[in-house]
Amino acid sequence: MSAMQKEIDNQLFDNIIIPPRPTILLRIQQAQEQDADLAEITELIAQDIGLSAAVLKTINSPYYSLTNKVTSLTQAASLLGIKQISILVTGLSLRKIGGTLNFDLFWTHSVEISSTSAFIAKYLGGINVCDAQLFGLFHDSGKILLPQQFDDYQDTLKIATGLDQSLVALERHQHGTDHALVGALLSHTWCLPTTITDAIRHHHDITVFRDGNVPDHVLSLLAINHLAEYLTNHNNDYHYSQWSIHADELMEYLHITENDLTDLHSQVNNLLTNLSD
């Protein structure tokens, strides 16, 4: 990034309001640092009625494919465990941001990418599944903040639909910044793991696979994200995909074959079908 672009970014960040870390998220992160048990985490979540309701609604969604309906937060926490319920609460905290973006549409896409990324991480092995899941939920979080700064940002998203051009390139042209940069700032402000912040920052930058400046565990998350975007592409409003252009390079990085890709495509289709039922 040039010195001039850094100056432009700094000026924009002075104007873009980054929401502070939600109190509930701060408390949960502090509790985890102090090795709190599941009961303590659950008690913290229960103090936020809206968030508790969102957790119950989400765990009873088709994604979790539960046989019996979960009716209490304690039961939900018991089924999910500390790591999973913390990830869920962190993602749902995005609802606190508000803004003009259609959050339901954003959340549906984020859950699809998150669940698909977690599935791919499990399929491939050797990759942190929780990181893949959390990154999937937050990778596009900058799209929630940009409409609050630019009244015509929704028009930018509409223009991008179907274009053979990177969305971030269009955002840079139209607004002088992009959702990857703003999302990374949000992640940093909310004290998400550095791995997640770095992955958000670079999730539209294919050159990081060649310049040697990004750690392998971040590159793994990026490669999985590109594959997840490709596999869920039919459900996206925005159809540009790095995978369609750089498939050979990304497949080589992930050490997968065409047979693996076909198998993943079939299994992810079943996963997404269950999510939409």
Residue, then its C-alpha position, 0 to 999 in steps of 0.5 A: m500500500s502506498a504512503m498516499q493510500k495510507e494517508i487516505d485510509n487514515q482520513l477515512f478512518d477518522n470519519i468511519i465510526i467503528p462500533p466499540r466492542p459490545t459489553i457482552l463480548l468484552r465480558i465473555q473474552q475476559a471470562q475466557e482469559q480467566d478460564a471461566d466454566l460454561a455455567e459462568i459464560t452462560e450466565l453472562i449471555a443470559q444477561d442480554i435478553g435479545l442475544s439469548a433469544a438470538v442464540l436459541k433461534t440460531i441453534n434451532s435453525p436447520y444448520y444444527s439439525l437438532t432432533n428436539k427443539v432447544t428451549s433454554l440457554t443452558q441447554a444450548a450452551s451445553l450442546l454447543g460448548i464454550k468455544q462454539i457458543s462464544i463464536l456464535v455470540t461473537g457473530l451475533s454481536l454484529r447485530k448490535i451495529g445496525g446500519t442500512l445493510n440488509f442484515d438478514l441477507f448478510w447473516t445468511h451469507s455469513v452463516e453459509i460461508s462459516s459453516t462451509s469453511a468449517f466443513i472444509a477445514k474438517y475435511l482437509g484436517g490440520i486447520n483450526v476449525c473454530d478459526a475457519q468458522l469465526f472468519g467465515l462469520f466476520h469476513d464481510s463485516g466491513k459491508i455493514l459499516l460502509p453504508q453508514q459512511f457512504d450513502d451510495y454504498q448500496d449502489t456500489l454493491k448493485i453495480a458489482t453484481g455480475l461484474d468480472q472485477s474485484l469488489v474491493a477494486l470497485e469500492r476503492h474506485q468509488h469510495g477510496t477504501d474497501h470492506a476488507l480494510v474496514g472489516a479488519l479494523l472492526s476485528h482489531t477493535w473487537c479484539l478478535p484473534t490477530t489471525i482473524t483480523d489478518a485474514i479479513r484484511h487480505h481475503h480479496d488479495i490473491t497476491v499474498f499467496r506469492d509474496g511470503n509476507v502472510p503466515d501459513h495459518v492465515l493463508s489456509l483460512l484465506a484459501i478455504n474462504h475462497l473455496a467456500e465462496y466458490l462452492t456457495n456461489h449460486n446463493n450469493d448476490y455478488h458472483y465474482s470469485q477469486w477461485s474461478i480465476h485462481a483455482d489451480e494455484l489455490m488447489e495446489y496450496l490446499h493440496i486437493t485434486e479435482n476428485d476432492l473438489t467434486d466430492l466437496h461440491s457434492q457434500v457442501n450442496n447437501l449441507l446448504t440444502n439442509l441449511s435452507d430447509 
